[in-house]
């Protein structure tokens, strides 16, 4: 069976423990970035298609991809959280559920 996608680090070991052989290779840095971006879209779609505890699992997967993308920029999860906090302080968050219909000129 062919998968052709980025997988978590322990997946080859899990496949081996199931009596199968994983055919893998290590990606170049550029390939890794491209595959992380593909994985970001995949995980986002899985978040949108899930609910309840399944959604929380998918959000965790999405977060893992975000952490690795940040690492490519020499940043950490803590850096992302700080920037998020700063933006929330300056511009607010999304918790008030405000939906902008448009803007009228004065």
C-alpha positions, 0 to 999 in steps of 0.5 A, spaced: 500 500 500 502 506 498 501 512 502 506 518 500 505 522 506 509 525 512 507 521 519 509 521 526 516 519 528 513 512 531 509 510 526 514 506 522 515 502 529 508 501 530 507 498 523 513 493 524 510 491 531 504 489 527 508 485 523 509 489 517 515 493 514 514 501 513 518 503 507 521 510 509 526 515 507 528 522 511 526 528 507 530 534 505 529 540 509 525 543 503 521 537 502 519 537 510 516 544 509 512 542 503 510 536 507 508 539 513 504 545 509 500 539 506 499 536 513 497 542 516 491 542 511 490 535 512 489 536 519 485 542 519 480 539 514 480 533 520 478 538 525 472 541 521 470 534 520 470 532 527 466 533 533 467 532 541 473 528 543 475 526 536 475 534 535 480 535 541 484 529 538 485 533 531 486 539 534 492 536 538 494 533 531 494 540 528 498 543 534 503 538 533 504 540 526 504 548 528 509 546 533 514 543 527 512 549 522 514 554 528 521 550 529 523 551 522 522 558 523 527 557 529 520 559 534 517 555 539 510 553 541 511 559 547 513 564 542 506 562 538 503 563 545 506 570 546 504 572 539 497 570 540 497 573 547 499 580 544 495 580 538 489 578 543 491 584 548 491 589 542 485 587 537 481 582 542 480 574 541 474 571 538 470 569 544 465 575 543 462 571 537 462 578 533 461 577 525 462 584 521 457 584 516 460 590 513 462 598 514 458 604 512 462 610 510 461 616 514 
